[in-house]
């Protein structure tokens, strides 16, 4: 089980820009309406959940998690898409209707656990400090995403996020960089010079002047 990778959206970004899909979105309270409209329109596109031999069991697991997420709705989260399940007119195959939850509290299961399906959880925040606190409120720390038009804010927030990789404004992975996470996302790094150091033997000399 893994925690959802958080994505922080700040107000200086154009609300009409719909970035790559993420599963946990932190949005400023004052920016919520425009973001919901953009993501709801994006969610209308339907694609297969997964193409594999274990698609049936995987499909059932995702639906079970979504059914359990109804408990989150009872505690205040709002499901803004139609009732989850297969899309209308599709009776076969491993298709799951895209589902968006907003006004989610970070202590809800749908916020803390990865569903591995077309589900977006939107968590509101009031200011930069609260956004960082929410993003770090997890025992995991593999990666985090940050969207902002302010370079100074990008550096400031990235420095405080407890994750092994911070992707800023959709930036892809720089190959050759060390890869690894914080906390329960693992110790050590793969790739880059830090990854090579695991294969070296170090000798220290003591007492030579």
N, C-alpha and C positions, 0 to 999 in steps of 0.2 A: 504494500500500500504506500502511496506517495501523496504528498500534499500538492494541491494545485499550485502552479507557478503563478505568482502574482504579477499583474501588470498595472502600473500606476499611470493614470491619465490626469494631466494638469490642464487648467483652463486656457492657457495661452495657445493650445493647439486648436486648429480649425475643427469644429465639431462635425463638419460634413465629411471629414476624412475617416474612413472606416479602416483601421489597421488590420494586419493579419489576425486570424482568429486565435483567441486565447480562451482559457476556461475560467479565469478568475480576474475580474476587472475592478479596479478601485477607481471611483469617479468622484470628483468634487460635487458636493451637494448642489451648487449653483449650475452645474453643467449636466445634471442628470437627464433632463427632458430631451435635450438635443442628442445626447448619446443613445438614449433608449430608442429614439426614432431611427437613427442610423443603423443600429445593430438589429433592430426588429426587421428592417427592410432586408438586411443581409441574411437574416435567418430564414427568409422565405425560400432560399435555394436549398434543394434537397439532394443529397448524394448518399451512396451506400455507406453504411456504418463501417463495414469491414469486409474484406474478401479473403476468407481463409476457411480451412476445413472445420475449425471449431466455431464458426460463425453463429451457430444455433445457441450454444451455451453462452457465448459472449453477449449475444443479443438479449438473452433472458437476464443476464447479470445486470446489464445496463437498465433494462426496464424495471427490474426489482429495485435498483437504487433510486430510480426516479419515483417509483411508487412510495418508497420510504421517505423521499424528500417532501411528500405532502405534509409530513409532520412539521417541516420547516415552514411551510406556508401557513400552517396553523399558528405558528409563533411570530408571524409578522412578515415573512418573505412574500413577495408578490410574483406569481407566475404570469408573465405578460404574453406568452404564446398560447395557442390552443392546447387543450389537454394532451399531454405527452402520449406517445404510442407510435404506431405506423402512420405515415402521411396518408391523407385521403386518396383513395383510388389505387393504393398499393397494398396488395394482399399477400404477396410472396416476396421472399428475399429479406436480407438483413438491413432494413431501413428503419431509422428512428427519426421521428419528427424533431427538428431543432427546438430547443427549449431554453428560455431565458428567465432567470429569477432576478428580481431587483429588490432593493432594501433588505439585503441579506445581512445578518449579523455574523461576525467572523467566528463565533463559537458554534454555529450550526454545522451539521455533518456535511451538507452540500458545499460549504465553504472550505472545510478542512481536508476532505478526502477527494482524490481524483476519481472521476466517474468514467473516463475514457470513452466518452460519447459526445454527441453534438449538444452540449449543455454549457451555457454561459451563466456564471454567477456574478452579479454586480453588487459591490459593497461601497456604500457612500462614505466619504470622509470630509471633515470640515477644513482641515489645513494640512500643510506639508508634514508637520510633526506626527499627526494622527495617521496619515497615509503610511509613513515609515513604520510606525508602531504596529499597524495592522499587518503590513507585509512581513514583518519580522516575527509575528506571533505564530510561530510554527516550530516543531522540532526538526524540520527539514530546511535545506537551503541549497538546492542544486543550482537554480537560476532564478532571475527576476527580470522583468521588462519595465522600461520607463519611457514614457512619451511626454516630451516637453519641448517648447520652442525657446527655452531659456538655457543656454549653455552652462551658465553658472549654477543654475538649479540642477541640471543634469549631473554635474560633477559632485555637487554637495549631497544630493540624495543618494547617488550611486555609492559614495563613500560610506554611507550609514546603513545600506542594505546588507543584511547578513546572508549573502549568497555567493556561490563560486563564480558565477558569470552574470554580468549585468548587460542586457541588450538595450541600447538606447535608440529610440526612434526607428525600430525595425532592423537595427544593425545585425548582420549575420555573424556567425562564428568565425573568428580569425584563425585559420588553420595554422598549426604550429604553436598555438597557445596552450598552456597547461589547462587540463579539464578536470574538474572535481567540485565537490560541494562542501558546505558547512554543516556542522551539527550531525544529525543522523543521515545526512546525504553522503557520508563517507569521509575517510581520512586519506591524505596524500593526493597526488595529482598524476594524471596520465598526459603524455604529450609534452612538447617543449623541453627545455633544459631540465625543468623540475621532474619530468617524467623519466628522463635518462638517468638522473641521479639515483633512482632506486636500483639501478643495475650496477652501480659503482661500489667499490670497496674503499673506504677511507682509512688512512693510517695517520696517526698523530705521533710526533716525536716530543719527548719531554726530557728536559735536563741538558740540552745542548746550548749552553750559554744563554 
